[in-house]
Amino acid sequence: MATEIKMPQLSDTMSSGKILTWKKKEGDQISRGDILAEVETDKANLEIESFFNGTLLKILTPANSTAGVGEVIAVIGAAGESVSAGTAPKASAPTAAPAPKAAAPAPTPSMPTSPTPSAPLSVVAGSDRVKASPLAKRVAEQLHVNLSSVQGSGPNGRIIRRDVEAAAGGSVAPEYQQTPAPQYQAAPAPTPAPMAAPVELTQQGAGTYTALSKMRETIARRMQESVNTSPHFYCTASINMGEALRLREVLKELPEYKGISVNHLVIKAAAYALKREPKVNAAMKNGQLYQPAQINVGIITAIPDGLLIPVLKEVDTMTLKDVVFEARAAIERARAGRPSSTDLSGGTFSISNMGMFDVENFTAIINPGQGGILAVSAVQKQPIVQNGQIVVGSIMKVTVSVDHRIIDGVMSATFLKHFKDALETPALLMA
């Protein structure tokens, strides 16, 4: 029986996607895990992966056409199987020649449109899906290694590059021989779409107007939506980072903690605090209090034309070692312009860290669909009182912004207390 392939929701803000290219053509044999198409979303260009075996019977949304989340874009089935007329897409239109057009209506503020529950192409992998890093997949394809037969040595059994090379008998793909980091190779950033030509003002020297990129338009709309709908409430705490910095100095010498930063400790501490004050992990959705079943932390990441928020899933169940590994990989993919289809969705709480810019203190705007965000500032040397003596301490200020409709001051303060405890007694992060 033919299976409909529907446009998946590849990020929390996505309501539709534009097919840039089809990687397969009608009549091609499709295997589970094959890349079907590249899709442009409001945040990045992402690849759609097949979760089915069969023949690509029909492409219903051609390249340069747009389909809404949940709309049928293709059909996979047995070779020679007929495709019924009822599988035609509801609203797919090829992109016409470049010309001004009306802006698409903004999605409902409370939460983005979700795919139809029966959509066979889900961004959440099934339990039998092979877990492998993007680099491992590329190397496996080049070395003709079947990933289903490879034993992974990464966190939670994830297959990484060295596992593929070992399965291939130690041979190394030439294009990856000089890669310094064994786990991940940043893909080249995609060529940015040409920006609209600046329009000069009539008054000489008055400056220029430049059209916003699609990503910047999304950021502007979402931030305006957040401040208009969520009454923000702020709590700030100062944390003595002396013990946390000493722990980092010890761990960074170990291979499995390579690249560990203060931000990794912050992510783990946030998950520790959210586990103990889950009300800060909540959100207002459809006029009701929504309490997620998971703690999924979004890491706000700067890229040349805006921000992406790769999400670490179920951080409270991760070890600190896993947090370091997964966070580095997700941020590398985001900065390379190639986040995975699951990287940008499912966040329940976010962290914005500006410590690397020597920022002393700031507040952050809540990401719509969430109830809180943590603003992390620089670690600074300051005089503090310790055991009745004035000494030099390493102090970091953090401010949590919460949606005051559902999260009160006591909840915010309790979250910060647990967060501070975890960093000032970092043995709690190793549990």
C-alpha positions as CSV (number, residue, x, y, z in Angstrom):
1,M,0.0,0.0,0.0
2,A,1.3,3.4,-0.9
3,T,2.5,5.7,1.9
4,E,2.0,9.4,1.8
5,I,5.1,11.5,2.7
6,K,4.0,14.8,4.4
7,M,5.9,18.0,5.0
8,P,7.3,17.6,8.6
9,Q,7.6,20.4,11.1
10,L,11.3,20.9,11.2
11,S,11.3,23.7,13.8
12,D,9.0,25.1,16.5
13,T,8.2,28.1,14.3
14,M,7.7,26.4,11.0
15,S,4.3,26.5,9.3
16,S,5.3,25.7,5.8
17,G,8.4,24.8,3.8
18,K,9.8,25.4,0.3
19,I,11.2,22.4,-1.5
20,L,14.6,23.6,-2.9
21,T,15.7,20.4,-4.5
22,W,14.6,16.8,-4.7
23,K,17.5,14.4,-4.1
24,K,15.5,11.5,-5.6
25,K,13.3,11.3,-8.7
26,E,10.2,9.4,-9.5
27,G,10.9,5.7,-10.0
28,D,14.0,5.7,-7.7
29,Q,14.3,3.0,-5.1
30,I,14.2,4.5,-1.6
31,S,15.7,3.0,1.5
32,R,15.0,4.0,5.1
33,G,17.4,6.9,5.9
34,D,17.8,8.2,2.4
35,I,17.6,11.9,1.9
36,L,14.5,12.8,-0.2
37,A,14.7,16.5,-0.5
38,E,16.2,19.8,0.8
39,V,13.7,22.2,2.4
40,E,13.9,25.9,3.1
41,T,12.3,26.8,6.4
42,D,12.0,30.1,8.3
43,K,15.3,29.3,10.1
44,A,17.6,27.2,7.9
45,N,17.8,24.8,4.9
46,L,17.1,21.3,6.2
47,E,17.0,17.8,4.7
48,I,13.9,15.5,4.7
49,E,14.8,11.9,5.5
50,S,12.7,8.9,4.5
51,F,11.6,6.5,7.2
52,F,10.2,4.0,4.6
53,N,11.5,1.6,2.0
54,G,10.0,1.4,-1.5
55,T,9.8,3.2,-4.8
56,L,9.2,7.0,-5.1
57,L,6.0,6.8,-7.0
58,K,5.0,10.4,-7.3
59,I,6.4,13.9,-6.4
60,L,3.4,16.1,-5.6
61,T,5.3,19.2,-4.5
62,P,7.9,20.0,-7.2
63,A,11.1,21.9,-6.6
64,N,10.7,25.7,-5.9
65,S,7.2,25.0,-4.5
66,T,5.8,25.5,-1.0
67,A,3.8,23.1,1.1
68,G,2.2,23.6,4.5
69,V,3.2,21.4,7.5
70,G,1.3,18.1,7.2
71,E,0.6,18.4,3.5
72,V,1.4,15.5,1.2
73,I,4.5,16.2,-0.8
74,A,5.3,12.7,-2.3
75,V,4.1,9.1,-2.3
76,I,6.3,6.0,-1.7
77,G,5.1,2.4,-2.4
78,A,5.6,-0.8,-4.4
79,A,7.0,-0.4,-7.9
80,G,4.2,-0.1,-10.4
81,E,1.6,0.7,-7.7
82,S,-1.0,3.3,-8.8
83,V,-1.3,6.6,-7.0
84,S,-4.9,7.7,-6.3
85,A,-6.0,11.2,-7.2
86,G,-6.8,11.9,-3.6
87,T,-3.2,12.2,-2.8
88,A,-2.9,15.6,-4.5
89,P,-1.6,18.3,-2.2
90,K,-4.1,20.7,-0.7
91,A,-2.2,23.9,-1.4
92,S,1.1,23.7,-3.2
93,A,2.0,26.3,-5.7
94,P,5.2,26.5,-7.7
95,T,7.2,29.7,-7.1
96,A,6.6,32.1,-10.0
97,A,9.2,34.4,-11.5
98,P,10.6,36.8,-8.9
99,A,8.0,39.4,-8.2
100,P,6.7,41.2,-5.1
101,K,4.0,39.3,-3.3
102,A,2.0,39.7,-0.1
103,A,3.6,38.4,3.1
104,A,2.2,35.1,4.3
105,P,0.0,35.4,7.5
106,A,1.9,34.9,10.7
107,P,1.2,31.6,12.6
108,T,-1.0,31.6,15.6
109,P,1.0,33.2,18.5
110,S,0.3,30.5,21.1
111,M,2.0,27.6,19.3
112,P,3.0,26.6,15.8
113,T,0.9,24.4,13.6
114,S,1.7,20.7,14.2
115,P,1.8,18.0,11.6
116,T,-1.1,15.7,11.2
117,P,-0.7,13.0,13.8
118,S,-0.8,10.3,11.2
119,A,2.0,11.9,9.2
120,P,4.4,9.1,8.3
121,L,7.4,11.4,8.1
122,S,8.1,12.4,11.7
123,V,11.0,14.4,12.9
124,V,11.3,12.1,15.9
125,A,13.2,8.9,14.9
126,G,11.6,5.6,15.6
127,S,13.2,3.2,18.1
128,D,14.8,1.2,15.3
129,R,16.4,4.1,13.7
130,V,20.2,4.0,13.4
131,K,21.8,6.7,15.7
132,A,24.8,8.2,14.0
133,S,26.5,11.5,13.7
134,P,26.2,13.4,10.4
135,L,29.9,12.9,9.7
136,A,29.6,9.2,10.4
137,K,26.8,9.0,7.9
138,R,28.8,10.7,5.2
139,V,31.9,8.6,5.8
140,A,29.7,5.4,5.8
141,E,28.3,6.3,2.5
142,Q,31.8,6.9,1.0
143,L,33.2,3.7,2.4
144,H,30.1,1.7,1.6
145,V,29.5,0.7,5.2
146,N,26.0,-0.5,6.4
147,L,25.4,1.5,9.6
148,S,22.9,-1.0,10.9
149,S,25.8,-3.5,11.4
150,V,28.1,-1.0,13.2
151,Q,28.4,-0.8,17.0
152,G,28.5,2.8,18.2
153,S,31.0,4.0,20.8
154,G,29.5,7.5,21.3
155,P,27.1,8.6,24.1
156,N,24.1,6.3,24.3
157,G,25.5,4.1,21.6
158,R,25.7,6.8,18.9
159,I,27.8,5.8,15.9
160,I,30.7,8.2,15.3
161,R,33.3,8.5,12.6
162,R,35.9,6.1,14.2
163,D,33.3,3.4,14.5
164,V,32.6,3.5,10.7
165,E,36.3,3.5,9.9
166,A,36.8,0.5,12.2
167,A,34.0,-1.4,10.5
168,A,35.6,-0.6,7.1
169,G,38.8,-2.2,8.2
170,G,40.6,1.0,9.2
171,S,40.4,2.8,5.8
172,V,39.8,6.5,6.0
173,A,37.8,8.5,3.5
174,P,40.4,10.9,1.8
175,E,38.4,14.0,2.3
176,Y,38.2,13.5,6.0
177,Q,41.8,12.4,6.7
178,Q,42.9,15.8,8.0
179,T,39.9,16.4,10.2
180,P,41.2,17.5,13.6
181,A,38.1,16.6,15.7
182,P,37.2,12.9,15.4
183,Q,33.4,13.2,16.0
184,Y,32.2,16.0,13.8
185,Q,33.2,17.8,10.6
186,A,31.4,21.1,10.0
187,A,29.8,21.2,6.6
188,P,30.4,24.2,4.5
189,A,27.8,26.9,5.1
190,P,25.2,27.1,2.3
191,T,25.5,30.0,-0.1
192,P,23.3,32.7,1.3
193,A,20.3,33.8,-0.8
194,P,20.9,37.1,-2.5
195,M,19.5,40.0,-0.5
196,A,17.2,42.6,-2.0
197,A,19.1,45.5,-3.5
198,P,19.4,48.5,-1.2
199,V,17.0,51.3,-2.0
200,E,18.6,54.7,-1.6
201,L,16.7,57.4,0.1
202,T,16.0,60.6,-1.9
203,Q,17.9,62.7,0.6
204,Q,21.6,62.4,0.0
205,G,23.6,60.8,2.9
206,A,20.4,59.6,4.6
207,G,21.3,56.0,4.5
208,T,19.7,52.9,2.8
209,Y,16.9,50.5,3.3
210,T,17.6,46.8,3.0
211,A,15.0,44.0,3.1
212,L,15.2,41.7,6.1
213,S,16.2,38.1,5.5
214,K,13.6,35.5,6.2
215,M,15.4,34.5,9.4
216,R,15.6,38.1,10.7
217,E,11.9,38.6,9.8
218,T,11.1,35.5,11.9
219,I,13.2,36.8,14.9
220,A,11.5,40.2,14.7
221,R,8.0,38.7,14.6
222,R,8.7,36.2,17.4
223,M,10.3,38.8,19.7
224,Q,7.5,41.2,19.2
225,E,5.0,38.4,19.9
226,S,6.8,37.5,23.1
227,V,6.9,41.0,24.6
228,N,3.3,41.6,23.6
229,T,1.8,38.4,25.0
230,S,4.0,37.4,27.9
231,P,4.4,39.7,30.9
232,H,8.0,39.2,31.8
233,F,9.2,38.9,35.4
234,Y,12.9,38.9,36.2
235,C,15.1,37.5,39.0
236,T,18.9,37.9,39.3
237,A,21.4,36.0,41.3
238,S,25.2,36.2,41.8
239,I,27.1,32.9,41.8
240,N,30.5,32.1,43.1
241,M,32.1,30.1,40.3
242,G,35.3,29.2,42.0
243,E,34.6,25.5,42.5
244,A,33.0,25.1,39.1
245,L,36.0,26.6,37.4
246,R,38.3,24.3,39.3
247,L,36.2,21.3,38.2
248,R,36.4,22.5,34.6
249,E,40.2,22.7,34.8
250,V,40.4,19.1,35.9
251,L,37.9,17.7,33.4
252,K,39.2,19.5,30.3
253,E,42.4,17.4,30.5
254,L,40.3,14.2,30.0
255,P,39.7,13.2,26.4
256,E,36.0,12.5,27.0
257,Y,35.5,16.1,28.2
258,K,37.5,17.8,25.4
259,G,36.2,21.3,24.8
260,I,34.2,21.5,28.1
261,S,33.2,25.1,28.8
262,V,31.4,27.1,31.5
263,N,28.3,26.9,29.2
264,H,28.2,23.1,29.5
265,L,28.2,23.4,33.3
266,V,25.5,26.0,33.0
267,I,23.3,23.7,30.8
268,K,23.7,20.8,33.2
269,A,23.0,23.1,36.2
270,A,19.8,24.5,34.5
271,A,18.5,20.9,34.0
272,Y,19.3,20.1,37.6
273,A,17.3,23.2,38.7
274,L,14.4,22.6,36.4
275,K,14.1,19.0,37.6
276,R,13.6,20.4,41.1
277,E,11.4,23.3,40.2
278,P,9.5,21.9,37.1
279,K,7.0,24.8,37.2
280,V,9.7,27.0,35.5
281,N,9.8,24.4,32.7
282,A,6.1,25.1,31.9
283,A,4.5,27.3,29.3
284,M,1.1,29.0,28.4
285,K,-0.4,27.3,25.4
286,N,-3.9,27.7,24.0
287,G,-4.9,29.5,27.2
288,Q,-3.9,26.7,29.4
289,L,-0.9,25.7,31.6
290,Y,1.2,23.3,29.7
291,Q,3.7,21.1,31.6
292,P,6.1,19.2,29.3
293,A,7.1,15.7,30.1
294,Q,10.7,16.4,29.2
295,I,13.4,19.0,30.0
296,N,14.7,20.1,26.6
297,V,17.2,23.0,26.8
298,G,17.6,25.3,23.9
299,I,21.1,26.9,23.4
300,I,20.8,30.3,21.8
301,T,23.5,30.4,19.1
302,A,24.6,33.4,17.1
303,I,25.1,33.0,13.3
304,P,26.0,35.7,10.8
305,D,22.4,36.8,10.0
306,G,20.6,36.0,13.3
307,L,20.1,33.3,15.8
308,L,19.4,29.5,15.9
309,I,18.4,27.6,19.0
310,P,19.6,24.0,18.8
311,V,17.8,21.9,21.5
312,L,19.3,19.2,23.7
313,K,16.6,16.7,24.6
314,E,16.1,15.3,28.1
315,V,19.1,17.0,29.5
316,D,18.2,15.9,33.1
317,T,18.9,12.3,32.0
318,M,22.3,13.1,30.5
319,T,25.7,12.9,32.2
320,L,27.9,16.0,32.0
321,K,30.0,14.1,29.5
322,D,27.0,13.6,27.2
323,V,26.1,17.3,27.6
324,V,29.5,18.4,26.4
325,F,29.4,16.0,23.4
326,E,25.9,16.7,22.3
327,A,26.0,20.5,22.8
328,R,29.2,20.9,20.9
329,A,27.9,18.8,18.0
330,A,24.5,20.6,17.8
331,I,26.2,24.1,17.9
332,E,28.7,23.1,15.3
333,R,25.9,22.0,13.0
334,A,24.0,25.2,13.6
335,R,27.0,27.4,12.9
336,A,27.8,25.4,9.7
337,G,24.3,26.1,8.5
338,R,23.3,22.4,8.6
339,P,21.3,21.6,11.7
340,S,19.6,18.2,11.7
341,S,15.8,17.9,11.4
342,T,15.4,17.5,15.1
343,D,17.9,20.1,16.3
344,L,15.5,23.1,16.2
345,S,12.3,21.8,17.7
346,G,11.0,20.7,21.1
347,G,12.6,23.2,23.4
348,T,11.0,23.8,26.8
349,F,13.5,26.3,28.3
350,S,16.3,28.3,26.8
351,I,19.8,29.7,27.8
352,S,21.4,32.8,26.4
353,N,25.0,33.1,27.3
354,M,26.9,36.4,26.6
355,G,29.7,35.7,29.0
356,M,32.2,35.4,26.2
357,F,31.6,39.1,25.3
358,D,32.4,40.2,28.9
359,V,28.8,41.3,29.5
360,E,28.3,42.1,33.1
361,N,24.5,41.6,33.3
362,F,21.5,41.5,30.9
363,T,18.0,40.2,30.6
364,A,16.6,38.0,27.8
365,I,13.3,37.8,26.0
366,I,11.4,34.5,26.4
367,N,11.2,32.3,23.3
368,P,7.5,32.0,22.4
369,G,6.1,28.6,23.4
370,Q,8.2,28.5,26.5
371,G,7.8,29.9,30.0
372,G,11.4,30.9,30.9
373,I,14.9,31.8,29.7
374,L,18.2,32.2,31.5
375,A,20.5,35.1,30.7
376,V,24.1,34.2,31.6
377,S,26.8,36.9,32.0
378,A,30.6,36.9,32.3
379,V,32.6,35.4,35.2
380,Q,34.3,38.4,36.7
381,K,36.9,38.8,39.5
382,Q,35.3,40.7,42.4
383,P,36.0,41.2,46.2
384,I,33.8,38.9,48.3
385,V,33.5,38.1,52.0
386,Q,34.5,34.5,52.7
387,N,34.9,33.1,56.3
388,G,34.9,36.7,57.6
389,Q,37.7,37.8,55.2
390,I,37.7,39.8,52.0
391,V,39.0,37.7,49.2
392,V,38.9,37.8,45.4
393,G,36.1,35.7,44.0
394,S,35.0,34.6,40.5
395,I,31.4,35.9,40.3
396,M,28.8,35.2,37.5
397,K,25.5,37.0,37.4
398,V,22.5,35.2,35.9
399,T,18.9,36.5,35.3
400,V,15.9,34.3,34.7
401,S,13.1,35.8,32.7
402,V,9.7,34.1,33.2
403,D,6.2,34.4,31.9
404,H,4.4,35.9,35.0
405,R,1.1,34.6,33.9
406,I,2.1,31.1,35.0
407,I,5.4,31.5,36.9
408,D,5.6,33.5,40.1
409,G,8.5,35.0,41.9
410,V,8.8,32.2,44.4
411,M,9.1,29.7,41.6
412,S,11.8,31.8,39.9
413,A,13.7,32.2,43.1
414,T,13.5,28.5,43.9
415,F,14.9,27.7,40.4
416,L,17.8,30.1,40.9
417,K,18.6,28.6,44.3
418,H,18.9,25.1,42.9
419,F,20.9,26.5,39.9
420,K,23.3,28.3,42.2
421,D,23.7,25.2,44.5
422,A,24.6,23.1,41.5
423,L,27.4,25.5,40.3
424,E,28.7,26.3,43.8
425,T,28.8,22.6,44.7
426,P,29.6,21.2,41.3
427,A,29.8,17.6,42.6
428,L,26.0,17.8,42.1
429,L,26.6,18.1,38.3
430,M,28.4,14.8,38.3
431,A,25.6,12.7,39.8
